């Protein structure tokens, strides 16, 4: 995943999301590669360098076809995101104008999230039970087995409520 200004780019799916504005917009493969190259370099990247990197057959400085494809690719990025994201520089290059943040996104399964939530709830219940025991001078000692049983009953109740609300 990559964040450029207010846009988030899912590099695996070649989708661009704008903050709080669904749906995602697709990017063509070449446009994504150029965008990633610009974000990796964070400097003025010449047209010649981009041509050599992505259109090696058209990297001759006089190749109007390669330059045309490069300009179309830059325009496609501008249409999906915003034309101000990439500035065209007079010396014949391009510069990404917004800050870039890269981060790893690891999808988490529903089962993992549910198990983590249950562990947190169990921990909270156990702490509250221990606090009640410590605060109550007349309370009878409760065995660990009783605490575990009560916690499990609480978890079952929570699971039932969760399933009913689905």
C-alpha positions as CSV (number, residue, x, y, z in Angstrom):
1,X,0.0,0.0,0.0
2,X,1.1,3.5,-0.8
3,X,-0.3,6.8,0.4
4,X,0.3,9.9,-1.8
5,X,-1.3,13.0,-0.3
6,X,-4.9,12.1,0.3
7,X,-4.9,9.1,-2.1
8,X,-4.2,5.5,-1.1
9,X,-2.9,3.2,-3.8
10,X,-3.4,-0.6,-3.4
11,X,-0.4,-1.6,-5.4
12,X,-1.5,-5.3,-5.5
13,X,-4.8,-4.5,-7.2
14,X,-3.8,-1.3,-9.0
15,X,-6.6,0.7,-7.4
16,X,-6.6,4.3,-6.2
17,X,-8.8,5.4,-3.2
18,X,-9.4,9.0,-2.4
19,X,-10.0,9.7,1.3
20,X,-13.7,9.4,2.1
21,X,-14.7,9.0,-1.5
22,X,-15.6,5.6,-2.8
23,X,-15.4,3.8,-5.2
24,X,-11.8,3.0,-6.0
25,X,-10.5,4.0,-9.4
26,X,-8.4,1.5,-11.4
27,X,-4.9,2.4,-12.7
28,X,-3.5,0.8,-15.8
29,X,-0.5,-1.3,-15.1
30,X,2.0,1.0,-16.8
31,X,0.6,4.0,-15.0
32,X,1.0,2.2,-11.7
33,X,4.6,1.3,-12.5
34,X,5.4,4.9,-13.4
35,X,3.7,6.2,-10.2
36,X,5.7,3.7,-8.1
37,X,8.9,4.7,-9.8
38,X,8.3,8.4,-9.2
39,X,7.4,7.7,-5.5
40,X,10.5,5.5,-5.0
41,X,12.8,8.2,-6.4
42,X,11.3,11.4,-4.9
43,X,13.2,13.6,-7.3
44,X,12.9,15.0,-10.8
45,X,12.9,12.0,-13.1
46,X,13.7,12.8,-16.7
47,X,11.5,11.7,-19.6
48,X,14.5,9.9,-21.0
49,X,14.9,7.9,-17.7
50,X,11.2,6.9,-17.7
51,X,11.4,5.9,-21.4
52,X,14.5,3.7,-20.7
53,X,12.8,2.2,-17.7
54,X,9.3,1.4,-19.1
55,X,9.6,1.7,-22.9
56,X,13.1,0.4,-23.7
57,X,12.3,-0.1,-27.4
58,X,11.3,3.6,-27.7
59,X,14.0,5.1,-25.5
60,X,15.7,6.9,-28.4
61,X,15.4,10.6,-27.7
62,X,13.7,11.1,-31.0
63,X,11.0,8.5,-30.4
64,X,7.8,10.4,-30.6
65,X,5.8,7.2,-30.0
66,X,7.5,6.5,-26.6
67,X,7.1,10.1,-25.5
68,X,3.4,10.1,-26.5
69,X,2.8,6.9,-24.5
70,X,4.6,8.4,-21.5
71,X,2.5,11.6,-21.7
72,X,-0.7,9.5,-22.0
73,X,0.4,7.5,-18.9
74,X,1.1,10.7,-16.9
75,X,-2.3,12.0,-18.0
76,X,-4.1,8.8,-16.9
77,X,-2.5,9.2,-13.5
78,X,-3.7,12.8,-13.4
79,X,-7.3,11.8,-14.4
80,X,-7.6,9.1,-11.8
81,X,-5.9,11.1,-9.0
82,X,-5.4,14.8,-9.8
83,X,-3.3,16.6,-12.4
84,X,-1.4,18.4,-9.6
85,X,0.0,15.1,-8.3
86,X,2.8,15.0,-10.9
87,X,4.4,18.2,-12.1
88,X,5.9,18.4,-15.5
89,X,9.3,20.1,-15.2
90,X,10.7,22.4,-17.9
91,X,13.9,20.3,-18.3
92,X,11.8,17.4,-19.6
93,X,11.1,15.5,-16.5
94,X,8.4,14.8,-13.9
95,X,8.2,15.3,-10.2
96,X,5.8,13.8,-7.7
97,X,4.5,16.8,-5.7
98,X,2.9,15.2,-2.6
99,X,4.3,13.4,0.4
100,X,4.6,9.6,0.0
101,X,4.0,7.1,2.7
102,X,4.5,3.4,2.2
103,X,3.1,0.8,4.6
104,X,2.4,-2.9,4.7
105,X,-1.2,-4.0,4.8
106,X,-1.8,-7.5,6.1
107,X,-5.4,-8.5,5.8
108,X,-6.7,-10.1,9.0
109,X,-9.3,-12.8,8.9
110,X,-12.6,-12.6,10.7
111,X,-11.6,-15.6,12.9
112,X,-8.4,-13.9,14.0
113,X,-10.2,-10.7,14.8
114,X,-12.9,-12.5,16.8
115,X,-10.3,-14.6,18.7
116,X,-8.4,-11.4,19.6
117,X,-11.5,-9.7,20.8
118,X,-12.5,-12.7,22.9
119,X,-9.0,-12.8,24.5
120,X,-9.3,-9.1,25.4
121,X,-12.8,-9.6,26.8
122,X,-11.6,-12.6,28.9
123,X,-8.7,-10.6,30.2
124,X,-11.0,-7.7,31.2
125,X,-13.5,-10.0,32.9
126,X,-10.7,-11.7,34.9
127,X,-9.3,-8.4,36.0
128,X,-12.7,-7.1,37.1
129,X,-13.4,-10.3,39.0
130,X,-10.1,-10.0,40.8
131,X,-10.9,-6.4,41.6
132,X,-14.3,-7.2,43.0
133,X,-12.7,-10.0,45.2
134,X,-10.1,-7.5,46.5
135,X,-12.6,-4.8,47.2
136,X,-15.2,-6.9,49.0
137,X,-14.1,-7.8,52.6
138,X,-17.1,-10.1,53.1
139,X,-16.7,-12.0,49.9
140,X,-16.1,-15.7,50.1
141,X,-13.1,-17.0,48.3
142,X,-13.9,-18.1,44.8
143,X,-12.0,-20.9,43.2
144,X,-10.2,-20.6,39.9
145,X,-12.6,-23.2,38.4
146,X,-15.6,-21.0,39.3
147,X,-13.9,-17.9,37.8
148,X,-13.2,-19.8,34.6
149,X,-16.7,-21.2,34.4
150,X,-18.2,-17.7,34.8
151,X,-15.8,-16.3,32.2
152,X,-16.8,-19.0,29.7
153,X,-20.5,-18.4,30.4
154,X,-19.9,-14.7,29.7
155,X,-18.1,-15.5,26.5
156,X,-21.0,-17.7,25.4
157,X,-23.4,-14.9,26.1
158,X,-21.3,-12.5,24.2
159,X,-21.0,-14.9,21.2
160,X,-24.8,-15.4,21.2
161,X,-25.4,-11.7,21.3
162,X,-22.9,-11.2,18.5
163,X,-24.5,-13.9,16.3
164,X,-28.0,-12.6,16.9
165,X,-26.8,-9.1,15.8
166,X,-25.3,-10.4,12.5
